[in-house]
Each structure stands twice: as C-alpha cells, then as structure tokens.
Amino acid sequence: MNLNPLVSIVTPSFNQVNFIEQTILSVLNQTYKNIEYIIIDGGSTDGSLEIIKHYSPSLKYWASEKDSGQTEALLKGLKQSKGQLFAYINSDDLLEPNAVQLMVDAFISTPQIALIYGQCQVIDENNNIISPFIGESISFKKLLTQSMMPSIHQPACFFNLNQIDRTLFDVKYSFCFDYELILWIFKNKEAKFIKEHIAQYRIHKETKTNVFTKKMYEEKLKIQWQYGKKYWPLWILRRFKHFFNSLITNI
C-alpha cells in the first residue's frame, strides 16, 4: 500500500472572481502535499482568468474555454487526473486545511472503499457561518428518499478511482450528477463516513441551487426513479407529510 498516494483535485469554474482565489488557496495550502490541482474554467470574463494565471505555476493543469457546463468541465479535469483519490471543489467552496490528509488516512486504512465523505459547514458570501459542521452515516434507502443533504455534502466527498468501474459522471445530468454517482456507489460499492471537518459549502445568490432550483428538482426525481422505483410509495408519503405539516404550520 502506497502511504503517500497522489490525490487529484479539480475545480470547475465560471465567473466566480469573488471567491475563486479563496478556493485555490484552500487547496494549495493543504497540509498534505502530494496533490495535483487542476482548474477547468468555462471561459470566464469577470477577472477569474487573471487569478488562475497568477497561481498557474502551482497547478498541474488549467484551461479556459467555453463548455456545456459543470459536468463537461469535470470530465475534462478527470482526463488530466492521475491520482488514486479524486475530489472536486467548486470555485466558491473551501477545503479545511487538513482535509486531504484526513481523507488519505481513511483511504489507506480502507482501500476497498469507493467513497469517503466527512462533515461540511455552510457559509455565506462573506464567510459567515450559516450552519455548523454536519454530516452523518446514511443508508442507501435514506439517501434515495431524502437526497444527499444534510447527510452528505459534495465538497466533503473524495472518490477512490480504483473502485469505480464506470465513467465518473453521467453527462445526461447537468445539476445532480454527483447525486447519481453517489447513489450508484451506495448501491454497488462501499462508502465510508468519517466524523471530521472536511469542507465549507458556500451559499450565495449565484449558487446553482438558487438559480436552477426547478431543473435540479426535475433531475433529482429522474434519478430517484432510476434507482428506486420500489421506494417511490415511501418517497410520496414523505412528501405528502411534509406538505401537510407546512399547511398546519401556516394556519
């Protein structure tokens, strides 16, 4: 077992000049050093490119060109990756300084695991804390009916590429590709939760969860149907209960 495995981290980016430098530094300042960092920019015009160029000597690879969105950018980054562990951190999110070391330690102790995930904190555009570090072990059934959050946050996920025998992200999904991948892992492989602070997920007015809420919801429903037709009665019951409770609250 290699005790110093290479870790590949990809940042997909598009017009996030207010946050991208913080993201870059959160990767470059990791306590674990055997990292190859890749940035795939979608042709930013807001000044992001100048920041990326400034840090280019510390990057394994970077590119800036128009693409169809986050999924394509990540697949481009994946083609440049040589690491055993793979993670992606969006250009408005942050890694905790010891995040990669913690994930490497977990990987070394359990190399058969396909996904390792930890706790994540939610912050706003000014780095104010919205919610504390959260995350927990979850079953496939609960993941399917509940979705990822609050149990799993994408920035706190690291993937063992040696255990994933498929294309990492399904290109037919533009918003919930990570949810589809994680469901596939829970159904076909093994996942491990570590109770450690790994990342910070940023919410702001340009976050895709705010801008593309309807499209994301439609994709999530397709994925839930794909992976768990037999669980749909339970899913519908939970949604009805949530709707009923909201009516009671508003009376």
N, C-alpha and C positions, 0 to 999 in steps of 0.2 A: 504494500500500500504506500503510495506517494504521500508523504506527510506535508508536502508543500504544493498542493495541486494548483494548476492555473485556473483562475476564475475570470470568466468573460462577463463584462457588464456593458450593456448597450443603452444609450439614451436616444430615443426618438424625439425630435424637436421641431417645432414650427412656431415662430413668432412668440417666444417666451423670454424676451430680453430682460424683463423684471426679475426673473427667477433663475435663469439657466446657469449663471455663474455660481450661485449657491449650490445648485445640484452638482455641477462639475467639481467644486471643491470638496463636497461631501464624499465623492468617490476618490479623488486624488489624495485626500488626507486620511484614508483608511489606515488603521494600524497594521493590517495585513497587506503585504506589498506585491505578491505575485498575482497581479491583476492586469488584464488587458482591457483598456477602456476605449469604447467605440461610440462615436456620435453620428447619427444619421439625421441630417437636417432636411426639411422638406422645401427648402428654397425661401428661407426667412428673409424679410425685408425690413425688419424693425431694429436692426443692430445686433441681433443674436450672432450673426456670422462673424462679426469682428471679435466677439468674446470667444467664440470657438477657435478662431485662428490664433488668438493670444495664447490659448492653452494647448495648441496643436502639438508642440514638442513632447507633451506628456501623454498624448493619445496614441493608441496603436493604429487607429484609422479614423478618418472622418470624411464625410461627403455632404454636399449641399446641392440638392436638385429636387425638382418637383416630383411628387409621388402621389399615390392614390389615398394615402393616409397612414395611420399608425401601424397597421398590420404589415403593409408592404415595407415600411421603414424598418421594422423589427426583423423581418425576414432578410433584408439586405444586411443588417448588422449581424445576424446569425451566420450568414455565409462567410463573414470575416472572422468569426469566432473559432478559437482553437481550445478553449477551456473545457474542463470536465464539469465544472459548475457554471451555470448561466443564470444571469438575472438581468432585468431591465428596470431602469429608474427613469421615470418621465421627467421632463425638463422643468417641472415645478415641484417635484418631490425631493426628499432628502434621505440619505442613509445615516444612521448613527455611526460614530467613529469606529466602533469595534464590531460593526455588523458582519463584515465579511469573515473576520476571524471566528466569530461565533458560529457562522454557517459552515465554515471549513471544519471546525472541530466536530460539529454534528455529522457532517458528511463522512469524515474519517472513521467515526465510531459506528456508523450505519451506512456503508457504501451501497447497500441494496435499495435504499430509499430514493424514489424518483422526485419527490418534492419535500423541501424543508421550508417551514414558514414560522415566523415569530410574531411578536407584538408590534403594533403600529400606533402612532399618535397622530391625531388630526390637528392641523394648524390652519390659520388663515393667511391672507396675503402679506400680513405684517409679522408673521411668525408667532402670533399669539395662539395659545393652546385652546382648541375647541373641545377636544376630548382627550383624556389621558391614554396611556398605552393600553391597548386592548387587543384581544386575540385569544383563541382557545382551540383545543382539540375538537374536531367535529366529525360526525358520521357522514357517509355518502348520502343517506336518506335526508338528513337535516340540511346538508349542503344543497341538495337538489330542490327542496321545497322552500328553504329560506333564502337561498343565494349565498354569495360569499360573505359580505359584511353583515354583522360586525365580527364574525369569527376569523375571517381571512381577509387581509388587505394585500393587494397586489405588490406594493413596493417592498413588503416584507417576505416575499417568496423567492426562493432560489431553486433552480431545477438541475437535476443530475442528468446530463445529456446521455450518459451511458445507459440509462434505464428507460429512455423514451424512444421507442422504435416507430416513430411516425413523424411527419412534419410538425414542428412545434406548434405553429399557429395555423388555424384554418382560415384561408383567405376569404371565405364567403361571409365571415363575420368581421365587421368594421369596428365594433364597440365592445362586444362581450367575448372576444376570442380568448381572453385569459380565463374566463369562467368556464368556457367549453373545455379548454385544456385541463384545468384543474379537476373538473368532473371526470374527464377521461382517466386521469391519474387515480382518482379515488376509486373508480370502478375497476381499473385494470392493473394498477401498480400499488405502491405503498407511499404514504405521506407521513411526515413527522412534524409535530408541533414542538417548538422549544419556547419556554416561557422567558424570553429575553427581548430587550428593546432593540429593534432592528431598523425601523424606518419612520419617517414622518410623511404623511399624506396631506397634501395641501388642497384646500377648498377655496376657490375664488370665483369671480363672476364668469371667467372664461373656461372654467373646468368643464370637460365634456359631459360630466354628469348633470351639469346645469344647462348646457347648450343643447344637448341631444337627448333629453330625457325620454321622449316618446320612442325614438328609434332604438335606444338602448333597451327599453322595456320590451319592444317587439322582438328584438334579438334574443333576449333572455327567455321569453316564452317559447320561442322555437327550440332553443337549446334544452329547456326543461322537458319539452315534449319529446325531443330526440332521445334523451337519456332516461326518461322515467314515465312512460305512458301509464304504468300501473299505479304511480303515485299521484296522478292528477286529481282523483277524488279528494285526497288529503290536502293537496295544494288549494283546490277550490274552496274546501271547508275553511281553511285558514284565512283565505282572502275574504270570504263572507263574514267570518268572525271579526276580522279587522275592520271591515266596512260597517258592521253592526255596532261595534264598540265606538267607532268615530261618530256615528249618528247619536248614540246615547250621550257621548261627551258634549256634543254641540246642542243638546236640548236645553 
